[in-house]
């Protein structure tokens, strides 16, 4: 299952999905309209679905491609889009996917069973080095594709033109939920004939088709009238590519943008709250900022040391002082937007006295100056230093922030068990299931299990949840697995965040999906009188 990291989510929400804040369309504005929607974006790295795992690319591909399911922004439940049905076997191991009739790519090719099978095989084949390769780990035959012994997943079988089956290596009741992630989208045959050209000018199957891409300047898309689903509300969606969100905010102020996504905390967000309150949407995101402990380091072996360090951190002070309340102190290991999430982390409570007692029981801190690691270039060193000051004040442990490695080198250091201190390791979920916040991060074979902590009881509980008849029944097993993590504290949750989207008064129907924190652009209606 997935591999990536990032930041997090918002405040006190129920265990079920939080209520969504949106701007509704005016009466009668339900059909496709005209006009152009201008959206802030940064330069994408790739646009082939199998190689897309960053928000810069995801926001563009969200209109160019459609998948088997999408996530309802209010319930987070998967809703069929291109799939007519997705049916599991009794043991949750074999899934039958039947597609709707008449689906086509933008070049007229059919979106059929072959389109999905070819896409999944291409992405799962190790030598192709696709970013979303790991999402196919659960399908039978995956290891052979990593070793170059095969180019096709043995678990994928075509039944007829619109039907195929997926056999998993282990039962998983949440497989349908996974399928909303972009890595599972289809590919046109013409794409595999020229992968480089398709990455530059995608042949998608979504509500908008690519018109042009001027690198570092603009991406232009136009509504695809052959799309079988709900038509896009604007005739065109234009992504104005800028270096950072500050430049985007300045362009919004000049009237050059209609939507700016992921407005950063700080002065820009505070200014937007004061000047553009009617167009500012702050919603929960399915993400978590956390600090991981290298349990393979003798200094962090004793769980009481880890518990003490966590209880010595005043999360609320970090959020309020540095981010004007844009984040919310974490109280669990799973984003509160997901069903089954709870305030599970007793050692996330700020209690310096108990922290000192726990540390003393563990024999005190024996490690000298505490190293706090993060990657360079994203200003994480600011809040890491503030956290270090709290540890110094409350536990008497001196610290140093290590923030000199670029992200790629930093990730390599994490994944080779080379960390010499506590380290930032955030998580941005890929699909709305508790399992996605647990197994990848703490499972024995988790794709981002970087703390060195393992527990066979945890793995068995997750497996029991995966084998459950449905995701509702799986929650009880996942919660028990989370309780093991909450007691041993291989990592300390720090905060959840809000995703902030700002839109002008000239558009309506803006809804932000907590999974990914992106606005659903195809549903945004530009004012009919807007002239560009």
MIROKE-985491 format. One record per residue (C-alpha): residue in one letter; x, y, z. Coordinates in steps of 0.02 Angstrom, whole numbers, padded with zeros to 5 digits, always signed. Last residue first. Example, Ala and Ser with C-alpha at 12.3 -4.5 7.8 and 13.67 -1.06 7.14 Angstrom:
REM MIROKE-985491
S+00684-00053+00357/A+00615-00225+00390/
END
This chain:
REM MIROKE-985491
X-00563+01845-00967/X-00745+01895-00952/X-00855+01838-00809/X-01039+01865-00847/X-01086+01682-00829/X-01002+01674-00660/X-00885+01525-00652/X-00959+01362-00587/X-00849+01241-00488/X-00898+01058-00504/X-00752+01009-00617/X-00634+01087-00491/X-00668+00975-00343/X-00559+01074-00223/X-00406+00979-00157/X-00373+00927+00023/X-00302+00758-00029/X-00442+00659+00049/X-00534+00801+00139/X-00624+00847-00024/X-00651+01032-00048/X-00813+01098-00119/X-00830+01258-00222/X-01002+01275-00302/X-00983+01457-00346/X-00866+01572-00440/X-00853+01761-00463/X-00844+01795-00276/X-00665+01733-00280/X-00603+01571-00205/X-00484+01527-00064/X-00444+01350-00011/X-00367+01310+00158/X-00335+01130+00206/X-00345+01115+00393/X-00210+01028+00490/X-00186+00885+00613/X-00048+00900+00741/X+00096+00821+00836/X+00076+00632+00831/X+00221+00549+00922/X+00306+00398+00844/X+00359+00227+00907/X+00239+00266+01051/X+00226+00095+01137/X+00054+00125+01212/X-00022+00220+01067/X+00048+00093+00942/X-00035-00050+01034/X-00198+00049+01043/X-00191+00075+00854/X-00197-00113+00828/X-00350-00124+00940/X-00430+00015+00839/X-00392-00076+00676/X-00479-00232+00741/X-00636-00136+00791/X-00635-00041+00626/X-00639-00197+00517/X-00824-00226+00549/X-00865-00058+00470/X-00741-00092+00329/X-00830-00249+00274/X-00831-00437+00299/X-00670-00429+00398/X-00513-00502+00321/X-00423-00334+00319/X-00469-00307+00501/X-00399-00476+00547/X-00239-00434+00452/X-00226-00270+00548/X-00246-00366+00711/X-00115-00493+00658/X+00012-00359+00612/X-00013-00269+00777/X+00008-00429+00877/X+00167-00466+00779/X+00241-00303+00846/X+00370-00201+00752/X+00463-00040+00787/X+00613+00005+00678/X+00545+00182+00659/X+00536+00188+00468/X+00378+00092+00426/X+00345+00190+00267/X+00303+00047+00148/X+00243-00061+00291/X+00317-00236+00293/X+00311-00262+00481/X+00166-00141+00497/X+00190+00027+00584/X+00180+00165+00452/X+00104+00077+00300/X-00008-00030+00413/X-00081+00108+00521/X-00141+00267+00437/X-00199+00177+00279/X-00285+00044+00385/X-00397+00179+00458/X-00472+00195+00284/X-00504+00345+00172/X-00379+00329+00029/X-00209+00406-00003/X-00169+00474+00169/X-00043+00613+00198/X+00086+00564+00327/X+00221+00663+00415/X+00392+00598+00466/X+00494+00726+00562/X+00641+00647+00651/X+00696+00609+00829/X+00883+00572+00837/X+01026+00483+00753/X+00932+00425+00597/X+01019+00298+00486/X+00882+00167+00474/X+00905+00159+00285/X+00730+00226+00250/X+00754+00383+00353/X+00923+00426+00276/X+00854+00401+00101/X+00707+00515+00144/X+00827+00652+00200/X+00930+00632+00042/X+00776+00659-00066/X+00711+00802+00043/X+00869+00905+00044/X+00978+00878+00199/X+01032+01024+00309/X+00894+01026+00439/X+00972+00955+00597/X+00899+01047+00746/X+01006+01037+00903/X+00946+00994+01077/X+00976+01013+01263/X+00873+00902+01377/X+00815+00982+01540/X+00648+00892+01532/X+00521+01033+01531/X+00624+01181+01472/X+00737+01085+01353/X+00593+00985+01284/X+00493+01145+01256/X+00641+01228+01171/X+00657+01078+01056/X+00475+01097+01004/X+00509+01277+00956/X+00661+01220+00859/X+00557+01090+00767/X+00429+01225+00731/X+00557+01332+00641/X+00656+01188+00565/X+00502+01140+00465/X+00536+01291+00355/X+00515+01188+00194/X+00687+01195+00113/X+00785+01072+00219/X+00724+00906+00284/X+00695+00872+00468/X+00796+00800+00612/X+00794+00843+00797/X+00956+00788+00879/X+00958+00777+01069/X+01120+00833+01149/X+01187+00696+01262/X+01101+00526+01247/X+01075+00463+01422/X+00907+00543+01460/X+00847+00484+01629/X+00849+00309+01703/X+00684+00253+01627/X+00593+00292+01789/X+00667+00467+01781/X+00598+00492+01606/X+00425+00436+01661/X+00429+00555+01810/X+00486+00701+01704/X+00345+00670+01580/X+00221+00657+01723/X+00269+00830+01780/X+00274+00900+01603/X+00095+00846+01565/X+00036+00893+01389/X-00077+00749+01335/X-00006+00657+01183/X+00038+00511+01296/X-00145+00462+01307/X-00152+00445+01118/X-00317+00366+01066/X-00427+00518+01041/X-00525+00417+00914/X-00534+00379+00728/X-00654+00240+00678/X-00726+00327+00526/X-00597+00445+00452/X-00601+00635+00468/X-00518+00620+00638/X-00351+00577+00555/X-00278+00420+00633/X-00137+00414+00762/X-00229+00505+00901/X-00242+00666+01000/X-00159+00783+00878/X-00159+00969+00918/X-00253+01069+00786/X-00172+01162+00643/X-00220+01332+00572/X-00225+01399+00750/X-00121+01553+00711/X+00020+01443+00646/X+00172+01476+00755/X+00102+01528+00923/X-00066+01439+00915/X-00010+01273+00841/X+00151+01260+00940/X+00063+01313+01101/X-00074+01184+01071/X+00054+01046+01048/X+00136+01074+01216/X+00270+00940+01207/X+00334+00861+01368/X+00207+00719+01354/X+00288+00659+01192/X+00464+00657+01261/X+00404+00562+01414/X+00316+00428+01311/X+00470+00402+01204/X+00581+00385+01357/X+00453+00271+01437/X+00457+00161+01281/X+00635+00113+01321/X+00729+00083+01159/X+00755+00268+01119/X+00936+00287+01178/X+00977+00114+01109/X+00942+00174+00929/X+00837+00046+00831/X+00685+00132+00906/X+00723+00280+00793/X+00580+00390+00855/X+00458+00471+00734/X+00388+00647+00742/X+00214+00673+00674/X+00112+00784+00559/X-00048+00697+00508/X-00159+00704+00355/X-00337+00669+00303/X-00379+00851+00284/X-00515+00942+00378/X-00587+01097+00297/X-00548+01283+00289/X-00645+01370+00151/X-00610+01554+00121/X-00723+01648-00001/X-00836+01738+00122/X-00689+01774+00238/X-00593+01866+00103/X-00514+02016+00189/X-00487+01964+00371/X-00471+01776+00351/X-00369+01803+00193/X-00245+01913+00287/X-00224+01783+00424/X-00198+01650+00291/X-00067+01754+00201/X+00022+01802+00363/X+00045+01626+00424/X-00030+01461+00373/X-00013+01417+00189/X-00156+01428+00066/X-00181+01251+00003/X-00281+01297-00151/X-00304+01461-00242/X-00462+01478-00346/X-00522+01618-00459/X-00354+01691-00509/X-00296+01852-00594/X-00396+01973-00487/X-00242+02065-00423/X-00268+01993-00249/X-00274+01819-00325/X-00107+01853-00410/X-00031+01902-00242/X-00102+01744-00165/X-00025+01639-00302/X+00145+01718-00279/X+00134+01674-00095/X+00079+01498-00143/X+00245+01463-00229/X+00333+01460-00397/X+00182+01489-00505/X+00089+01390-00637/X-00079+01461-00689/X-00194+01312-00713/X-00332+01351-00838/X-00497+01259-00828/X-00608+01286-00979/X-00791+01270-01021/X-00841+01279-00840/X-00966+01164-00752/X-00883+01002-00806/X-01008+00874-00866/X-01072+00738-00750/X-01013+00567-00814/X-01004+00502-00991/X-00868+00620-01051/X-00882+00649-01238/X-00898+00837-01214/X-00722+00849-01146/X-00709+01022-01066/X-00549+01114-01106/X-00381+01113-01019/X-00241+01240-01021/X-00082+01220-00918/X+00014+01382-00886/X+00184+01459-00852/X+00318+01344-00778/X+00306+01235-00932/X+00184+01290-01064/X+00063+01146-01065/X-00075+01138-01196/X-00252+01076-01230/X-00269+00933-01108/X-00442+00858-01094/X-00574+00892-00962/X-00711+00781-00887/X-00592+00633-00870/X-00528+00497-00985/X-00351+00558-01013/X-00230+00559-01157/X-00097+00658-01067/X+00011+00787-01155/X+00186+00786-01078/X+00169+00621-00985/X+00086+00550-01140/X+00230+00607-01249/X+00357+00522-01135/X+00255+00362-01128/X+00244+00341-01316/X+00163+00175-01364/X+00108+00156-01184/X+00004+00313-01200/X-00072+00260-01367/X-00149+00109-01280/X-00242+00228-01165/X-00208+00214-00979/X-00328+00180-00836/X-00331+00254-00658/X-00268+00148-00512/X-00125+00264-00464/X-00253+00403-00446/X-00324+00335-00284/X-00510+00297-00290/X-00471+00111-00300/X-00413+00100-00120/X-00591+00102-00054/X-00635-00049-00161/X-00489-00142-00081/X-00551-00109+00096/X-00608-00286+00134/X-00433-00353+00105/X-00396-00539+00088/X-00213-00581+00055/X-00119-00605-00110/X-00260-00516-00197/X-00349-00581-00352/X-00420-00445-00464/X-00551-00491-00593/X-00595-00405-00756/X-00754-00351-00844/X-00798-00230-00985/X-00726-00323-01135/X-00745-00493-01054/X-00668-00589-00910/X-00495-00510-00911/X-00382-00576-00774/X-00267-00481-00655/X-00192-00581-00511/X-00049-00647-00617/X+00014-00469-00631/X+00095-00445-00800/X+00275-00404-00843/X+00356-00559-00768/X+00522-00613-00695/X+00584-00432-00686/X+00616-00446-00500/X+00486-00315-00456/X+00360-00393-00574/X+00383-00565-00493/X+00347-00490-00322/X+00177-00421-00380/X+00104-00588-00436/X-00056-00578-00333/X-00111-00402-00298/X-00074-00323-00127/X+00088-00243-00185/X-00005-00146-00319/X+00001+00018-00223/X+00192+00002-00216/X+00214+00050-00398/X+00139+00221-00371/X+00299+00317-00405/X+00331+00222-00566/X+00505+00151-00591/X+00466+00060-00755/X+00591-00074-00700/X+00471-00125-00559/X+00319-00170-00663/X+00171-00120-00554/X+00138+00041-00651/X+00137-00045-00820/X+00034-00191-00757/X-00095-00075-00679/X-00111+00030-00836/X-00123-00119-00954/X-00256-00202-00845/X-00358-00041-00831/X-00362-00005-01017/X-00385-00191-01058/X-00546-00195-00956/X-00618-00054-01061/X-00596+00133-01084/X-00619+00133-01272/X-00502+00237-01380/X-00579+00400-01443/X-00426+00511-01416/X-00499+00586-01256/X-00521+00413-01184/X-00688+00327-01198/X-00824+00248-01091/X-00975+00179-01187/X-01039+00055-01059/X-00997+00055-00875/X-00858-00056-00810/X-00871-00219-00713/X-00741-00257-00580/X-00738-00427-00495/X-00636-00439-00335/X-00554-00598-00272/X-00486-00600-00093/X-00628-00531+00013/X-00669-00710+00076/X-00847-00708+00009/X-00787-00643-00158/X-00788-00456-00184/X-00895-00356-00307/X-00854-00191-00392/X-00999-00133-00500/X-01035-00013-00643/X-00862+00057-00623/X-00819+00219-00712/X-00882+00328-00569/X-00939+00218-00425/X-00944+00303-00255/X-00815+00265-00121/X-00867+00328+00051/X-00785+00488+00116/X-00957+00534+00191/X-00960+00719+00147/X-00833+00731+00006/X-00895+00569-00077/X-00736+00483-00131/X-00718+00434-00314/X-00729+00263-00395/X-00666+00171-00548/X-00557+00315-00600/X-00570+00477-00696/X-00429+00574-00776/X-00395+00750-00843/X-00489+00845-00707/X-00402+00771-00555/X-00244+00754-00658/X-00210+00939-00636/X-00235+00941-00447/X-00136+00778-00429/X+00018+00845-00516/X+00064+00986-00396/X-00010+00882-00254/X+00127+00752-00271/X+00110+00565-00304/X+00091+00551-00492/X+00193+00416-00581/X+00056+00290-00612/X-00065+00427-00661/X+00049+00496-00800/X+00053+00683-00763/X+00230+00706-00699/X+00329+00838-00604/X+00192+00967-00602/X+00236+01153-00599/X+00138+01238-00460/X-00046+01275-00466/X-00166+01421-00443/X-00330+01400-00535/X-00420+01504-00666/X-00594+01441-00713/X-00649+01496-00885/X-00823+01533-00945/X-00965+01429-01007/X-01091+01319-00922/X-01123+01136-00896/X-01283+01103-00799/X-01324+01133-00617/X-01327+01322-00610/X-01516+01335-00594/X-01514+01395-00416/X-01346+01468-00367/X-01202+01347-00335/X-01157+01307-00157/X-01004+01370-00067/X-00935+01232+00039/X-00892+01179+00215/X-00897+00992+00240/X-00961+00913+00398/X-00828+00801+00472/X-00820+00618+00426/X-00860+00495+00565/X-00756+00487+00722/X-00822+00658+00765/X-00722+00813+00731/X-00615+00921+00845/X-00491+01007+00734/X-00401+01000+00572/X-00282+00903+00460/X-00105+00855+00413/X+00066+00867+00337/X+00164+00763+00212/X+00224+00586+00178/X+00219+00453+00046/X+00220+00267+00021/X+00055+00182-00011/X+00000+00000+00000/
END
